[in-house]
Amino acid sequence: MLNKNQTQGTLKEIAGKIQEKAGEIVGSTEQMAKGLQKQVVGRAEKGLGDAKEAVRHATAAVKDTLHKL
């Protein structure tokens, strides 16, 4: 299951791709740049969500290990 950051990051990245393509179609370098910017922000937010998930899984694994001792 995706966490909030992963979901929002993915949605921002998709929106950025759409905006970049729309800018390309109408010939607007400003819209293309804004789309690229959204993609970068989306990837960063998704990366944060991925890191949070990794920490959550690692913490759970450590707790399981400690309970077995």
Buried (B, 14 or more C-beta within 10 A) or exposed (E): EEBEBBBBBBBBBEBBBEBBEEBEEEEBEEBBEBBBBBBEBBBBBBEBBBEBBEEEEEEEEEEEEEEEE
